[in-house]
Amino acid sequence: MGELLDKQHRFYLHNEQELIERYKGQYIVIHDEKVADSFGSERDAYIYSVKHFPIGTFLIRKVLAKSASN
C-alpha cells in the first residue's frame, strides 16, 4: 500500500502553497488525493482517519510554512 501513501504525499507537495494558506498549523487528513478534514491535534486527526478509512490509504500531515532554505 506504499503507492497509495506516495499519491497522498505527491498531492500535498503539488498543492503545498494553497494548503499552507488554508490550513497552516493544523493537521490535515489526505485521502483520495484531497483533504478529507483538518484538526487541531494529531490525535484527533488519527481518530477520525481510522474510523473513516482503511490503514495505509490516508496521510496525516501537519501543515507548516516552508522554511527559507526550501
N, CA, C, O and CB atoms as a CASP TS submission, in Angstrom:
PFRMAT TS
TARGET T0000
AUTHOR 0000-0000-0000
METHOD Language model
MODEL 1
PARENT N/A
ATOM      1  N   MET     1       0.806  -1.209   0.000  1.00  0.00           N
ATOM      2  CA  MET     1       0.000   0.000   0.000  1.00  0.00           C
ATOM      3  C   MET     1       0.845   1.266   0.000  1.00  0.00           C
ATOM      4  O   MET     1       0.304   2.368   0.095  1.00  0.00           O
ATOM      5  CB  MET     1      -0.915   0.002   1.190  1.00  0.00           C
ATOM      6  N   GLY     2       2.152   1.127  -0.105  1.00  0.00           N
ATOM      7  CA  GLY     2       3.021   2.286  -0.130  1.00  0.00           C
ATOM      8  C   GLY     2       2.704   3.229  -1.274  1.00  0.00           C
ATOM      9  O   GLY     2       2.887   4.440  -1.149  1.00  0.00           O
ATOM     10  N   GLU     3       2.231   2.687  -2.386  1.00  0.00           N
ATOM     11  CA  GLU     3       1.895   3.520  -3.544  1.00  0.00           C
ATOM     12  C   GLU     3       0.773   4.510  -3.214  1.00  0.00           C
ATOM     13  O   GLU     3       0.803   5.653  -3.668  1.00  0.00           O
ATOM     14  CB  GLU     3       1.484   2.637  -4.730  1.00  0.00           C
ATOM     15  N   LEU     4      -0.201   4.081  -2.438  1.00  0.00           N
ATOM     16  CA  LEU     4      -1.293   4.981  -2.043  1.00  0.00           C
ATOM     17  C   LEU     4      -0.774   6.135  -1.198  1.00  0.00           C
ATOM     18  O   LEU     4      -1.192   7.279  -1.379  1.00  0.00           O
ATOM     19  CB  LEU     4      -2.372   4.211  -1.269  1.00  0.00           C
ATOM     20  N   LEU     5       0.132   5.838  -0.280  1.00  0.00           N
ATOM     21  CA  LEU     5       0.706   6.901   0.546  1.00  0.00           C
ATOM     22  C   LEU     5       1.543   7.850  -0.294  1.00  0.00           C
ATOM     23  O   LEU     5       1.552   9.057  -0.052  1.00  0.00           O
ATOM     24  CB  LEU     5       1.555   6.309   1.670  1.00  0.00           C
ATOM     25  N   ASP     6       2.251   7.304  -1.285  1.00  0.00           N
ATOM     26  CA  ASP     6       3.026   8.156  -2.188  1.00  0.00           C
ATOM     27  C   ASP     6       2.110   9.119  -2.935  1.00  0.00           C
ATOM     28  O   ASP     6       2.452  10.287  -3.116  1.00  0.00           O
ATOM     29  CB  ASP     6       3.826   7.299  -3.187  1.00  0.00           C
ATOM     30  N   LYS     7       0.955   8.638  -3.366  1.00  0.00           N
ATOM     31  CA  LYS     7      -0.009   9.505  -4.061  1.00  0.00           C
ATOM     32  C   LYS     7      -0.472  10.639  -3.153  1.00  0.00           C
ATOM     33  O   LYS     7      -0.569  11.787  -3.586  1.00  0.00           O
ATOM     34  CB  LYS     7      -1.225   8.686  -4.542  1.00  0.00           C
ATOM     35  N   GLN     8      -0.755  10.313  -1.895  1.00  0.00           N
ATOM     36  CA  GLN     8      -1.224  11.333  -0.954  1.00  0.00           C
ATOM     37  C   GLN     8      -0.116  12.362  -0.709  1.00  0.00           C
ATOM     38  O   GLN     8      -0.382  13.559  -0.607  1.00  0.00           O
ATOM     39  CB  GLN     8      -1.672  10.682   0.388  1.00  0.00           C
ATOM     40  N   HIS     9       1.126  11.882  -0.614  1.00  0.00           N
ATOM     41  CA  HIS     9       2.257  12.774  -0.389  1.00  0.00           C
ATOM     42  C   HIS     9       2.482  13.686  -1.606  1.00  0.00           C
ATOM     43  O   HIS     9       2.735  14.881  -1.448  1.00  0.00           O
ATOM     44  CB  HIS     9       3.530  11.957  -0.088  1.00  0.00           C
ATOM     45  N   ARG    10       2.392  13.131  -2.795  1.00  0.00           N
ATOM     46  CA  ARG    10       2.538  13.942  -4.012  1.00  0.00           C
ATOM     47  C   ARG    10       1.441  15.006  -4.090  1.00  0.00           C
ATOM     48  O   ARG    10       1.697  16.134  -4.512  1.00  0.00           O
ATOM     49  CB  ARG    10       2.496  13.041  -5.271  1.00  0.00           C
ATOM     50  N   PHE    11       0.228  14.649  -3.686  1.00  0.00           N
ATOM     51  CA  PHE    11      -0.861  15.633  -3.647  1.00  0.00           C
ATOM     52  C   PHE    11      -0.468  16.791  -2.733  1.00  0.00           C
ATOM     53  O   PHE    11      -0.646  17.954  -3.095  1.00  0.00           O
ATOM     54  CB  PHE    11      -2.191  14.977  -3.159  1.00  0.00           C
ATOM     55  N   TYR    12       0.062  16.480  -1.556  1.00  0.00           N
ATOM     56  CA  TYR    12       0.472  17.536  -0.628  1.00  0.00           C
ATOM     57  C   TYR    12       1.524  18.435  -1.268  1.00  0.00           C
ATOM     58  O   TYR    12       1.397  19.659  -1.242  1.00  0.00           O
ATOM     59  CB  TYR    12       1.017  16.927   0.678  1.00  0.00           C
ATOM     60  N   LEU    13       2.549  17.837  -1.834  1.00  0.00           N
ATOM     61  CA  LEU    13       3.632  18.625  -2.425  1.00  0.00           C
ATOM     62  C   LEU    13       3.130  19.492  -3.584  1.00  0.00           C
ATOM     63  O   LEU    13       3.535  20.646  -3.720  1.00  0.00           O
ATOM     64  CB  LEU    13       4.752  17.700  -2.911  1.00  0.00           C
ATOM     65  N   HIS    14       2.271  18.945  -4.393  1.00  0.00           N
ATOM     66  CA  HIS    14       1.742  19.670  -5.552  1.00  0.00           C
ATOM     67  C   HIS    14       0.872  20.859  -5.140  1.00  0.00           C
ATOM     68  O   HIS    14       0.809  21.863  -5.850  1.00  0.00           O
ATOM     69  CB  HIS    14       0.935  18.724  -6.435  1.00  0.00           C
ATOM     70  N   ASN    15       0.210  20.745  -4.004  1.00  0.00           N
ATOM     71  CA  ASN    15      -0.716  21.775  -3.537  1.00  0.00           C
ATOM     72  C   ASN    15      -0.230  22.493  -2.280  1.00  0.00           C
ATOM     73  O   ASN    15      -1.013  23.151  -1.595  1.00  0.00           O
ATOM     74  CB  ASN    15      -2.064  21.160  -3.272  1.00  0.00           C
ATOM     75  N   GLU    16       1.048  22.367  -1.984  1.00  0.00           N
ATOM     76  CA  GLU    16       1.586  22.823  -0.709  1.00  0.00           C
ATOM     77  C   GLU    16       1.274  24.289  -0.393  1.00  0.00           C
ATOM     78  O   GLU    16       0.836  24.588   0.718  1.00  0.00           O
ATOM     79  CB  GLU    16       3.065  22.620  -0.697  1.00  0.00           C
ATOM     80  N   GLN    17       1.483  25.186  -1.316  1.00  0.00           N
ATOM     81  CA  GLN    17       1.277  26.607  -1.019  1.00  0.00           C
ATOM     82  C   GLN    17      -0.185  26.898  -0.666  1.00  0.00           C
ATOM     83  O   GLN    17      -0.467  27.619   0.291  1.00  0.00           O
ATOM     84  CB  GLN    17       1.710  27.468  -2.217  1.00  0.00           C
ATOM     85  N   GLU    18      -1.095  26.341  -1.431  1.00  0.00           N
ATOM     86  CA  GLU    18      -2.524  26.522  -1.151  1.00  0.00           C
ATOM     87  C   GLU    18      -2.900  25.922   0.204  1.00  0.00           C
ATOM     88  O   GLU    18      -3.680  26.509   0.954  1.00  0.00           O
ATOM     89  CB  GLU    18      -3.374  25.882  -2.263  1.00  0.00           C
ATOM     90  N   LEU    19      -2.342  24.754   0.511  1.00  0.00           N
ATOM     91  CA  LEU    19      -2.630  24.107   1.789  1.00  0.00           C
ATOM     92  C   LEU    19      -2.084  24.922   2.950  1.00  0.00           C
ATOM     93  O   LEU    19      -2.728  25.028   3.994  1.00  0.00           O
ATOM     94  CB  LEU    19      -2.044  22.699   1.818  1.00  0.00           C
ATOM     95  N   ILE    20      -0.892  25.502   2.774  1.00  0.00           N
ATOM     96  CA  ILE    20      -0.320  26.350   3.826  1.00  0.00           C
ATOM     97  C   ILE    20      -1.224  27.553   4.082  1.00  0.00           C
ATOM     98  O   ILE    20      -1.491  27.903   5.232  1.00  0.00           O
ATOM     99  CB  ILE    20       1.104  26.821   3.438  1.00  0.00           C
ATOM    100  N   GLU    21      -1.689  28.177   3.016  1.00  0.00           N
ATOM    101  CA  GLU    21      -2.558  29.350   3.154  1.00  0.00           C
ATOM    102  C   GLU    21      -3.861  29.006   3.873  1.00  0.00           C
ATOM    103  O   GLU    21      -4.382  29.809   4.648  1.00  0.00           O
ATOM    104  CB  GLU    21      -2.866  29.942   1.778  1.00  0.00           C
ATOM    105  N   ARG    22      -4.373  27.830   3.616  1.00  0.00           N
ATOM    106  CA  ARG    22      -5.678  27.461   4.173  1.00  0.00           C
ATOM    107  C   ARG    22      -5.612  26.757   5.535  1.00  0.00           C
ATOM    108  O   ARG    22      -6.483  26.956   6.381  1.00  0.00           O
ATOM    109  CB  ARG    22      -6.390  26.575   3.202  1.00  0.00           C
ATOM    110  N   TYR    23      -4.575  25.932   5.743  1.00  0.00           N
ATOM    111  CA  TYR    23      -4.541  25.053   6.918  1.00  0.00           C
ATOM    112  C   TYR    23      -3.319  25.225   7.814  1.00  0.00           C
ATOM    113  O   TYR    23      -3.059  24.361   8.652  1.00  0.00           O
ATOM    114  CB  TYR    23      -4.606  23.641   6.472  1.00  0.00           C
ATOM    115  N   LYS    24      -2.574  26.292   7.670  1.00  0.00           N
ATOM    116  CA  LYS    24      -1.324  26.466   8.421  1.00  0.00           C
ATOM    117  C   LYS    24      -1.517  26.186   9.913  1.00  0.00           C
ATOM    118  O   LYS    24      -2.412  26.733  10.559  1.00  0.00           O
ATOM    119  CB  LYS    24      -0.784  27.889   8.225  1.00  0.00           C
ATOM    120  N   GLY    25      -0.648  25.315  10.440  1.00  0.00           N
ATOM    121  CA  GLY    25      -0.677  24.970  11.859  1.00  0.00           C
ATOM    122  C   GLY    25      -1.636  23.843  12.213  1.00  0.00           C
ATOM    123  O   GLY    25      -1.662  23.399  13.361  1.00  0.00           O
ATOM    124  N   GLN    26      -2.417  23.377  11.259  1.00  0.00           N
ATOM    125  CA  GLN    26      -3.380  22.313  11.509  1.00  0.00           C
ATOM    126  C   GLN    26      -2.858  20.973  10.984  1.00  0.00           C
ATOM    127  O   GLN    26      -1.920  20.921  10.188  1.00  0.00           O
ATOM    128  CB  GLN    26      -4.730  22.652  10.859  1.00  0.00           C
ATOM    129  N   TYR    27      -3.476  19.919  11.440  1.00  0.00           N
ATOM    130  CA  TYR    27      -3.208  18.576  10.916  1.00  0.00           C
ATOM    131  C   TYR    27      -4.289  18.273   9.889  1.00  0.00           C
ATOM    132  O   TYR    27      -5.482  18.365  10.180  1.00  0.00           O
ATOM    133  CB  TYR    27      -3.183  17.487  12.068  1.00  0.00           C
ATOM    134  N   ILE    28      -3.863  17.913   8.695  1.00  0.00           N
ATOM    135  CA  ILE    28      -4.834  17.561   7.669  1.00  0.00           C
ATOM    136  C   ILE    28      -4.777  16.061   7.398  1.00  0.00           C
ATOM    137  O   ILE    28      -3.735  15.420   7.533  1.00  0.00           O
ATOM    138  CB  ILE    28      -4.575  18.360   6.373  1.00  0.00           C
ATOM    139  N   VAL    29      -5.921  15.531   7.016  1.00  0.00           N
ATOM    140  CA  VAL    29      -6.038  14.137   6.603  1.00  0.00           C
ATOM    141  C   VAL    29      -6.217  14.152   5.092  1.00  0.00           C
ATOM    142  O   VAL    29      -7.184  14.713   4.577  1.00  0.00           O
ATOM    143  CB  VAL    29      -7.238  13.397   7.333  1.00  0.00           C
ATOM    144  N   ILE    30      -5.277  13.531   4.388  1.00  0.00           N
ATOM    145  CA  ILE    30      -5.359  13.454   2.933  1.00  0.00           C
ATOM    146  C   ILE    30      -5.758  12.028   2.573  1.00  0.00           C
ATOM    147  O   ILE    30      -5.126  11.060   2.994  1.00  0.00           O
ATOM    148  CB  ILE    30      -3.997  13.860   2.251  1.00  0.00           C
ATOM    149  N   HIS    31      -6.819  11.926   1.786  1.00  0.00           N
ATOM    150  CA  HIS    31      -7.323  10.631   1.318  1.00  0.00           C
ATOM    151  C   HIS    31      -7.863  10.836  -0.087  1.00  0.00           C
ATOM    152  O   HIS    31      -8.520  11.841  -0.357  1.00  0.00           O
ATOM    153  CB  HIS    31      -8.434  10.051   2.279  1.00  0.00           C
ATOM    154  N   ASP    32      -7.595   9.906  -0.975  1.00  0.00           N
ATOM    155  CA  ASP    32      -8.025  10.014  -2.374  1.00  0.00           C
ATOM    156  C   ASP    32      -7.568  11.317  -3.015  1.00  0.00           C
ATOM    157  O   ASP    32      -8.296  11.925  -3.800  1.00  0.00           O
ATOM    158  CB  ASP    32      -9.538   9.904  -2.467  1.00  0.00           C
ATOM    159  N   GLU    33      -6.358  11.736  -2.673  1.00  0.00           N
ATOM    160  CA  GLU    33      -5.746  12.925  -3.248  1.00  0.00           C
ATOM    161  C   GLU    33      -6.592  14.187  -3.050  1.00  0.00           C
ATOM    162  O   GLU    33      -6.723  15.022  -3.946  1.00  0.00           O
ATOM    163  CB  GLU    33      -5.500  12.704  -4.719  1.00  0.00           C
ATOM    164  N   LYS    34      -7.163  14.296  -1.840  1.00  0.00           N
ATOM    165  CA  LYS    34      -7.867  15.510  -1.432  1.00  0.00           C
ATOM    166  C   LYS    34      -7.836  15.590   0.088  1.00  0.00           C
ATOM    167  O   LYS    34      -7.591  14.594   0.769  1.00  0.00           O
ATOM    168  CB  LYS    34      -9.340  15.526  -1.967  1.00  0.00           C
ATOM    169  N   VAL    35      -8.085  16.779   0.606  1.00  0.00           N
ATOM    170  CA  VAL    35      -8.129  16.958   2.052  1.00  0.00           C
ATOM    171  C   VAL    35      -9.497  16.492   2.529  1.00  0.00           C
ATOM    172  O   VAL    35     -10.527  17.056   2.157  1.00  0.00           O
ATOM    173  CB  VAL    35      -7.856  18.453   2.461  1.00  0.00           C
ATOM    174  N   ALA    36      -9.490  15.455   3.357  1.00  0.00           N
ATOM    175  CA  ALA    36     -10.736  14.913   3.883  1.00  0.00           C
ATOM    176  C   ALA    36     -11.257  15.763   5.038  1.00  0.00           C
ATOM    177  O   ALA    36     -12.464  15.963   5.178  1.00  0.00           O
ATOM    178  CB  ALA    36     -10.536  13.466   4.338  1.00  0.00           C
ATOM    179  N   ASP    37     -10.322  16.269   5.879  1.00  0.00           N
ATOM    180  CA  ASP    37     -10.704  17.102   7.023  1.00  0.00           C
ATOM    181  C   ASP    37      -9.438  17.668   7.643  1.00  0.00           C
ATOM    182  O   ASP    37      -8.330  17.261   7.296  1.00  0.00           O
ATOM    183  CB  ASP    37     -11.528  16.287   8.078  1.00  0.00           C
ATOM    184  N   SER    38      -9.609  18.605   8.557  1.00  0.00           N
ATOM    185  CA  SER    38      -8.464  19.186   9.269  1.00  0.00           C
ATOM    186  C   SER    38      -8.771  19.237  10.759  1.00  0.00           C
ATOM    187  O   SER    38      -9.929  19.298  11.171  1.00  0.00           O
ATOM    188  CB  SER    38      -8.131  20.611   8.730  1.00  0.00           C
ATOM    189  N   PHE    39      -7.696  19.209  11.563  1.00  0.00           N
ATOM    190  CA  PHE    39      -7.835  19.111  13.012  1.00  0.00           C
ATOM    191  C   PHE    39      -6.751  19.914  13.708  1.00  0.00           C
ATOM    192  O   PHE    39      -5.703  20.199  13.128  1.00  0.00           O
ATOM    193  CB  PHE    39      -7.783  17.650  13.461  1.00  0.00           C
ATOM    194  N   GLY    40      -7.011  20.274  14.950  1.00  0.00           N
ATOM    195  CA  GLY    40      -6.041  20.992  15.755  1.00  0.00           C
ATOM    196  C   GLY    40      -5.018  20.093  16.405  1.00  0.00           C
ATOM    197  O   GLY    40      -3.982  20.569  16.871  1.00  0.00           O
ATOM    198  N   SER    41      -5.291  18.787  16.446  1.00  0.00           N
ATOM    199  CA  SER    41      -4.338  17.866  17.065  1.00  0.00           C
ATOM    200  C   SER    41      -4.158  16.629  16.195  1.00  0.00           C
ATOM    201  O   SER    41      -5.062  16.211  15.473  1.00  0.00           O
ATOM    202  CB  SER    41      -4.808  17.464  18.478  1.00  0.00           C
ATOM    203  N   GLU    42      -2.965  16.062  16.287  1.00  0.00           N
ATOM    204  CA  GLU    42      -2.663  14.845  15.545  1.00  0.00           C
ATOM    205  C   GLU    42      -3.545  13.691  16.025  1.00  0.00           C
ATOM    206  O   GLU    42      -3.970  12.849  15.234  1.00  0.00           O
ATOM    207  CB  GLU    42      -1.175  14.481  15.692  1.00  0.00           C
ATOM    208  N   ARG    43      -3.807  13.668  17.305  1.00  0.00           N
ATOM    209  CA  ARG    43      -4.647  12.608  17.879  1.00  0.00           C
ATOM    210  C   ARG    43      -6.044  12.625  17.264  1.00  0.00           C
ATOM    211  O   ARG    43      -6.560  11.583  16.859  1.00  0.00           O
ATOM    212  CB  ARG    43      -4.743  12.766  19.408  1.00  0.00           C
ATOM    213  N   ASP    44      -6.651  13.806  17.194  1.00  0.00           N
ATOM    214  CA  ASP    44      -7.987  13.919  16.610  1.00  0.00           C
ATOM    215  C   ASP    44      -7.987  13.519  15.138  1.00  0.00           C
ATOM    216  O   ASP    44      -8.919  12.871  14.663  1.00  0.00           O
ATOM    217  CB  ASP    44      -8.514  15.346  16.763  1.00  0.00           C
ATOM    218  N   ALA    45      -6.937  13.907  14.421  1.00  0.00           N
ATOM    219  CA  ALA    45      -6.828  13.540  13.007  1.00  0.00           C
ATOM    220  C   ALA    45      -6.722  12.022  12.859  1.00  0.00           C
ATOM    221  O   ALA    45      -7.322  11.439  11.956  1.00  0.00           O
ATOM    222  CB  ALA    45      -5.603  14.231  12.359  1.00  0.00           C
ATOM    223  N   TYR    46      -5.965  11.394  13.741  1.00  0.00           N
ATOM    224  CA  TYR    46      -5.798   9.941  13.678  1.00  0.00           C
ATOM    225  C   TYR    46      -7.113   9.219  13.995  1.00  0.00           C
ATOM    226  O   TYR    46      -7.499   8.290  13.287  1.00  0.00           O
ATOM    227  CB  TYR    46      -4.698   9.489  14.655  1.00  0.00           C
ATOM    228  N   ILE    47      -7.786   9.644  15.045  1.00  0.00           N
ATOM    229  CA  ILE    47      -9.052   9.005  15.418  1.00  0.00           C
ATOM    230  C   ILE    47     -10.056   9.091  14.271  1.00  0.00           C
ATOM    231  O   ILE    47     -10.721   8.107  13.947  1.00  0.00           O
ATOM    232  CB  ILE    47      -9.638   9.660  16.686  1.00  0.00           C
ATOM    233  N   TYR    48     -10.162  10.262  13.663  1.00  0.00           N
ATOM    234  CA  TYR    48     -11.059  10.443  12.514  1.00  0.00           C
ATOM    235  C   TYR    48     -10.655   9.499  11.377  1.00  0.00           C
ATOM    236  O   TYR    48     -11.498   8.820  10.791  1.00  0.00           O
ATOM    237  CB  TYR    48     -11.034  11.920  12.025  1.00  0.00           C
ATOM    238  N   SER    49      -9.371   9.469  11.080  1.00  0.00           N
ATOM    239  CA  SER    49      -8.875   8.705   9.936  1.00  0.00           C
ATOM    240  C   SER    49      -9.156   7.217  10.050  1.00  0.00           C
ATOM    241  O   SER    49      -9.633   6.599   9.098  1.00  0.00           O
ATOM    242  CB  SER    49      -7.399   8.921   9.780  1.00  0.00           C
ATOM    243  N   VAL    50      -8.864   6.636  11.209  1.00  0.00           N
ATOM    244  CA  VAL    50      -9.056   5.188  11.345  1.00  0.00           C
ATOM    245  C   VAL    50     -10.526   4.808  11.397  1.00  0.00           C
ATOM    246  O   VAL    50     -10.880   3.663  11.115  1.00  0.00           O
ATOM    247  CB  VAL    50      -8.356   4.682  12.591  1.00  0.00           C
ATOM    248  N   LYS    51     -11.382   5.750  11.754  1.00  0.00           N
ATOM    249  CA  LYS    51     -12.826   5.483  11.733  1.00  0.00           C
ATOM    250  C   LYS    51     -13.389   5.520  10.315  1.00  0.00           C
ATOM    251  O   LYS    51     -14.385   4.858  10.024  1.00  0.00           O
ATOM    252  CB  LYS    51     -13.564   6.497  12.606  1.00  0.00           C
ATOM    253  N   HIS    52     -12.755   6.290   9.436  1.00  0.00           N
ATOM    254  CA  HIS    52     -13.317   6.515   8.110  1.00  0.00           C
ATOM    255  C   HIS    52     -12.591   5.823   6.954  1.00  0.00           C
ATOM    256  O   HIS    52     -13.187   5.608   5.898  1.00  0.00           O
ATOM    257  CB  HIS    52     -13.342   7.956   7.850  1.00  0.00           C
ATOM    258  N   PHE    53     -11.315   5.471   7.137  1.00  0.00           N
ATOM    259  CA  PHE    53     -10.533   4.950   6.024  1.00  0.00           C
ATOM    260  C   PHE    53      -9.683   3.759   6.460  1.00  0.00           C
ATOM    261  O   PHE    53      -9.285   3.676   7.622  1.00  0.00           O
ATOM    262  CB  PHE    53      -9.642   6.049   5.441  1.00  0.00           C
ATOM    263  N   PRO    54      -9.403   2.835   5.538  1.00  0.00           N
ATOM    264  CA  PRO    54      -8.501   1.725   5.855  1.00  0.00           C
ATOM    265  C   PRO    54      -7.074   2.237   6.124  1.00  0.00           C
ATOM    266  O   PRO    54      -6.615   3.194   5.500  1.00  0.00           O
ATOM    267  CB  PRO    54      -8.491   0.695   4.697  1.00  0.00           C
ATOM    268  N   ILE    55      -6.398   1.584   7.057  1.00  0.00           N
ATOM    269  CA  ILE    55      -5.000   1.920   7.339  1.00  0.00           C
ATOM    270  C   ILE    55      -4.199   1.802   6.047  1.00  0.00           C
ATOM    271  O   ILE    55      -4.387   0.864   5.272  1.00  0.00           O
ATOM    272  CB  ILE    55      -4.404   0.991   8.452  1.00  0.00           C
ATOM    273  N   GLY    56      -3.309   2.759   5.824  1.00  0.00           N
ATOM    274  CA  GLY    56      -2.465   2.745   4.635  1.00  0.00           C
ATOM    275  C   GLY    56      -3.039   3.496   3.449  1.00  0.00           C
ATOM    276  O   GLY    56      -2.405   3.575   2.397  1.00  0.00           O
ATOM    277  N   THR    57      -4.249   4.056   3.612  1.00  0.00           N
ATOM    278  CA  THR    57      -4.873   4.776   2.492  1.00  0.00           C
ATOM    279  C   THR    57      -4.990   6.273   2.752  1.00  0.00           C
ATOM    280  O   THR    57      -5.505   7.014   1.915  1.00  0.00           O
ATOM    281  CB  THR    57      -6.249   4.204   2.211  1.00  0.00           C
ATOM    282  N   PHE    58      -4.519   6.712   3.899  1.00  0.00           N
ATOM    283  CA  PHE    58      -4.598   8.131   4.235  1.00  0.00           C
ATOM    284  C   PHE    58      -3.255   8.611   4.761  1.00  0.00           C
ATOM    285  O   PHE    58      -2.420   7.826   5.210  1.00  0.00           O
ATOM    286  CB  PHE    58      -5.711   8.389   5.272  1.00  0.00           C
ATOM    287  N   LEU    59      -3.074   9.917   4.693  1.00  0.00           N
ATOM    288  CA  LEU    59      -1.866  10.545   5.198  1.00  0.00           C
ATOM    289  C   LEU    59      -2.271  11.669   6.131  1.00  0.00           C
ATOM    290  O   LEU    59      -3.112  12.497   5.782  1.00  0.00           O
ATOM    291  CB  LEU    59      -0.970  11.070   4.040  1.00  0.00           C
ATOM    292  N   ILE    60      -1.677  11.703   7.317  1.00  0.00           N
ATOM    293  CA  ILE    60      -1.885  12.807   8.256  1.00  0.00           C
ATOM    294  C   ILE    60      -0.633  13.659   8.202  1.00  0.00           C
ATOM    295  O   ILE    60       0.482  13.157   8.340  1.00  0.00           O
ATOM    296  CB  ILE    60      -2.180  12.296   9.728  1.00  0.00           C
ATOM    297  N   ARG    61      -0.827  14.944   8.000  1.00  0.00           N
ATOM    298  CA  ARG    61       0.322  15.830   7.836  1.00  0.00           C
ATOM    299  C   ARG    61       0.050  17.149   8.551  1.00  0.00           C
ATOM    300  O   ARG    61      -1.018  17.741   8.392  1.00  0.00           O
ATOM    301  CB  ARG    61       0.627  16.074   6.332  1.00  0.00           C
ATOM    302  N   LYS    62       1.021  17.605   9.340  1.00  0.00           N
ATOM    303  CA  LYS    62       0.907  18.940   9.941  1.00  0.00           C
ATOM    304  C   LYS    62       1.346  19.941   8.886  1.00  0.00           C
ATOM    305  O   LYS    62       2.413  19.802   8.287  1.00  0.00           O
ATOM    306  CB  LYS    62       1.777  19.072  11.261  1.00  0.00           C
ATOM    307  N   VAL    63       0.529  20.933   8.667  1.00  0.00           N
ATOM    308  CA  VAL    63       0.801  21.929   7.643  1.00  0.00           C
ATOM    309  C   VAL    63       1.619  23.054   8.252  1.00  0.00           C
ATOM    310  O   VAL    63       1.154  23.785   9.126  1.00  0.00           O
ATOM    311  CB  VAL    63      -0.510  22.471   7.029  1.00  0.00           C
ATOM    312  N   LEU    64       2.842  23.173   7.771  1.00  0.00           N
ATOM    313  CA  LEU    64       3.760  24.195   8.255  1.00  0.00           C
ATOM    314  C   LEU    64       4.239  25.034   7.084  1.00  0.00           C
ATOM    315  O   LEU    64       4.318  24.556   5.952  1.00  0.00           O
ATOM    316  CB  LEU    64       4.958  23.560   9.000  1.00  0.00           C
ATOM    317  N   ALA    65       4.558  26.296   7.371  1.00  0.00           N
ATOM    318  CA  ALA    65       5.114  27.159   6.340  1.00  0.00           C
ATOM    319  C   ALA    65       6.478  26.634   5.917  1.00  0.00           C
ATOM    320  O   ALA    65       7.216  26.070   6.724  1.00  0.00           O
ATOM    321  CB  ALA    65       5.221  28.616   6.839  1.00  0.00           C
ATOM    322  N   LYS    66       6.802  26.824   4.653  1.00  0.00           N
ATOM    323  CA  LYS    66       8.112  26.417   4.163  1.00  0.00           C
ATOM    324  C   LYS    66       9.176  27.270   4.832  1.00  0.00           C
ATOM    325  O   LYS    66       8.983  28.464   5.061  1.00  0.00           O
ATOM    326  CB  LYS    66       8.196  26.539   2.618  1.00  0.00           C
ATOM    327  N   SER    67      10.303  26.638   5.142  1.00  0.00           N
ATOM    328  CA  SER    67      11.415  27.394   5.705  1.00  0.00           C
ATOM    329  C   SER    67      12.141  28.146   4.600  1.00  0.00           C
ATOM    330  O   SER    67      11.989  27.816   3.424  1.00  0.00           O
ATOM    331  CB  SER    67      12.387  26.462   6.454  1.00  0.00           C
ATOM    332  N   ALA    68      12.909  29.131   4.955  1.00  0.00           N
ATOM    333  CA  ALA    68      13.636  29.953   3.980  1.00  0.00           C
ATOM    334  C   ALA    68      14.617  29.123   3.159  1.00  0.00           C
ATOM    335  O   ALA    68      14.957  29.500   2.038  1.00  0.00           O
ATOM    336  CB  ALA    68      14.382  31.079   4.692  1.00  0.00           C
ATOM    337  N   SER    69      15.075  28.000   3.705  1.00  0.00           N
ATOM    338  CA  SER    69      16.050  27.164   2.993  1.00  0.00           C
ATOM    339  C   SER    69      15.405  26.283   1.942  1.00  0.00           C
ATOM    340  O   SER    69      16.115  25.708   1.118  1.00  0.00           O
ATOM    341  CB  SER    69      16.804  26.301   3.972  1.00  0.00           C
ATOM    342  N   ASN    70      14.064  26.153   1.938  1.00  0.00           N
ATOM    343  CA  ASN    70      13.372  25.316   0.943  1.00  0.00           C
ATOM    344  C   ASN    70      13.243  26.001  -0.380  1.00  0.00           C
ATOM    345  O   ASN    70      12.686  25.431  -1.319  1.00  0.00           O
ATOM    346  CB  ASN    70      12.006  24.929   1.434  1.00  0.00           C
TER
END
